[in-house]
């Protein structure tokens, strides 16, 4: 609306950081957006892990949409999000799962992201874009990989099981450390297994991780937010060594040091494990980034409960990663047999 109210491109560029003329044209944007149809293209987008925003999915607002991949996210779907290369300091951490559109730094600080949908939905015309009626879907999984996995485990895995297996392997800490040099240089390579029991274990844990990361499953909250106040995010900081105000659930942590995440001088989230605060995905400390992006904002009740769910999901992720490593060790370790 603010763009359409401008009279000149110079005026628009004072308001917005706009693309260059070879990518986006002011006159065309004004003309094509004038009918108001863009209001029907306001859709959710995953800005960062656990952080859903909104965008206008129109070529005059969002360029480089990569429609052949992105359009599939308007229907029931999951997609792996990763990078082709990565600058690694703490270790490889450039992986997430999404059930929505993503943008080019959803799971990275510097590197451009790639989106790998589990399902593709053929459409006859562009008019089908926001038509949410059921569509014929095609599994976006290489037949050769499925055939090899079928030979190894003695049954044909469903597309969902294949995705869960991939996600579990890629979230296994010992996989990330062992193959760190390869993960710096190209897309992740996922090994096959001929161990049916291990495959089933990895699928079960992979499905749990996916449910956690797309917030289909919200584990019990492990933090408290008891101090009343403005709820304004002023300065985010972690204070280690704070006293534990309640017994820590066995499912969420392993007895590490605890602390508080302050959003201003007086208000804080209590009982936060240090390793949850330190957890990074794609170059970002997840628990810090979500709050820092809301600096100056008054957190609503929904914001507060969502953030507590994020902390619980991160804690549960760390627990599941420990289970993944244990399963790999019990099966003989890397490389998989």
Secondary structure, 3 states (H helix, E strand, C coil): CCCCCCCCHHHHHHHCCCCCCCCCCHHHHHHHHCCCHHHHHEEEEEEECCEEEEEECCCCCCCCCCHHHHHHHHCCCCEEEECCCCCCCCCCCCEEEECCEECCCCCCCCCCCEEEECEECCCCCHHHCCCCCCCCCEECCCHHHHHHHHHHHCCCCCHHHHHHHHHHHHCCHHHHHHCHHHHHHCCCCCCCCCCHHHHHHHHHHHHHHHHHHCCCCCCCCCCECCCCCCCECCCCEEEECCCCCCCCCCCCCCCCCEEEEECCCCCEEEEEEHHHHCCEECCEEHHHHHHHCCCCCECCHHHHHHHHHHHHHHHHHHHHHHHHHHHHHHCCCCCCC
